[in-house]
Amino acid sequence: MRLLIDAGNTRIKWRLVKGSNEQPVVVDQGAVDLVDQESLASLAGRLSDVERVAVSVVAGEPQRKRLSEVLALLTPAPVVYHWAEAERAGLRNAYDDPSKMGADRWHAMYGAWSTYRQGVAIVDAGSAVTVDYVDGAGQHLGGFILPGLQMMFRSLKTDAARIGFEPNQVLDRSPGRSTGECVNHGLAWLSAGMVAKIQEDVDRFSIKDVLVTGGDAERLVGLGLGGMIVPDLVLQGLARIDGEESAV
């Protein structure tokens, strides 16, 4: 059995899988806040059969070290960190230096590519929003990184102190008639503009599928993004890569 971990900027998603590398069976899964990594201790009684731990991490180095310490207390199984790569199984990274790419982006791309093997757009709507395009030949065309919804809320709260409002994740893009509406409708309006640009790019690059993951995936689809929601895309890619590595 393997323990898969997707350690993002604010949350840690975990999954226990068993079976073949091609078709792993999910035994259990969950999520905890990054600042509360010790709550992973609840897994202690379920890790006796774990032979390997695979991790995709974008959190800072102090958080990564703390995660390693917590995992060492939970299981003696080896912990393997997987990072972005230049190429794998026909998927080619556009970055000159792949080590500069967040591991989650690469793992989400590989999860999409290994499943579809055709042009695909990957939109990860988490703390930050990342957009990556892969053409039908497996060439990563590049992408975008933008602030996520919660990040924009925090920015307006802390950097524009005189703008008083209560955050509300609305889809309404009509002009606001109060400060709260102006902010909340404005962020929906801004997100809708991003959605429109993604759709333009998808048409321009002749991309067939759009896969949306992350905590705000449903919101972007609600704003008109024509895509399929795949909540566990990073873990899918991580599982495939780790399976390939462990089989060597």
CORBELHU-V848312 format. One record per backbone hydrogen bond with DSSP energy under -1.0 kcal/mol. NH is the residue of the N-H (numbers start at 1). CO is the residue of the C=O. E is the energy in kcal/mol with one decimal. If there is no record, write none. Layout:
nh = (NH,NH)
co = (CO,CO)
e = (E,E)
This chain:
nh = (2,3,4,5,6,7,8,12,13,14,15,16,17,18,25,27,28,30,32,34,36,39,40,41,42,43,44,46,47,50,51,53,54,55,56,58,64,65,66,67,68,69,70,71,72,73,75,80,82,88,91,92,93,100,101,106,107,108,109,110,111,112,113,114,116,117,120,121,122,123,124,125,126,126,129,130,131,132,133,134,135,138,140,141,144,146,148,152,153,154,155,156,157,158,159,163,164,170,182,183,184,185,186,187,188,189,190,191,192,193,194,195,196,197,198,199,200,201,202,203,204,205,207,209,211,212,213,216,217,220,221,222,223,224,225,227,228,230,233,236,237,238,239,240,241,242,243,244,245,246,247)
co = (17,52,15,54,13,56,11,32,6,30,4,28,2,25,18,16,16,14,12,10,33,36,37,38,39,40,41,43,44,47,1,78,3,80,5,7,60,61,62,63,64,65,66,67,68,69,71,53,55,91,88,138,86,97,98,102,103,104,105,106,107,108,109,110,112,113,134,209,132,211,130,213,124,128,146,124,144,122,142,120,139,135,92,133,131,129,127,148,149,150,151,152,153,154,155,160,162,168,178,179,180,181,182,183,184,185,186,187,188,189,190,191,192,193,194,195,196,197,198,199,200,201,202,119,121,228,123,125,214,216,217,218,219,221,220,225,210,212,230,232,233,234,235,236,237,238,239,240,241,242,243)
e = (-2.9,-2.2,-3.4,-2.4,-3.0,-3.1,-2.7,-3.1,-2.7,-2.5,-2.2,-3.1,-2.6,-2.1,-3.7,-3.4,-1.2,-2.1,-2.2,-3.0,-1.5,-1.9,-2.4,-2.3,-1.5,-2.5,-1.9,-2.8,-1.1,-1.3,-3.2,-2.6,-2.6,-2.6,-2.9,-2.6,-2.3,-2.6,-2.1,-2.5,-2.3,-2.0,-2.4,-2.7,-2.1,-1.1,-2.3,-3.3,-2.7,-2.1,-2.5,-2.9,-2.8,-2.3,-2.0,-1.4,-2.5,-2.4,-2.4,-2.6,-2.3,-2.0,-3.2,-2.7,-2.6,-2.0,-2.4,-2.7,-2.9,-2.9,-2.6,-3.1,-1.2,-1.9,-3.1,-2.1,-2.5,-2.2,-2.2,-2.6,-2.4,-2.0,-2.8,-3.1,-2.3,-3.0,-1.7,-2.2,-2.5,-2.6,-2.2,-2.2,-2.1,-2.7,-2.8,-2.5,-1.1,-2.3,-3.0,-2.2,-2.7,-3.0,-1.2,-2.3,-1.5,-2.6,-2.5,-2.4,-2.4,-1.6,-1.7,-2.5,-2.3,-1.9,-2.3,-2.3,-2.0,-2.4,-2.7,-1.9,-2.4,-2.8,-2.6,-1.5,-3.1,-2.9,-2.9,-2.8,-1.7,-1.9,-2.2,-2.4,-1.2,-1.6,-2.2,-1.9,-2.8,-2.9,-1.4,-2.3,-2.3,-2.7,-2.6,-2.0,-2.4,-2.9,-2.1,-2.3,-2.4,-2.6,-1.2)
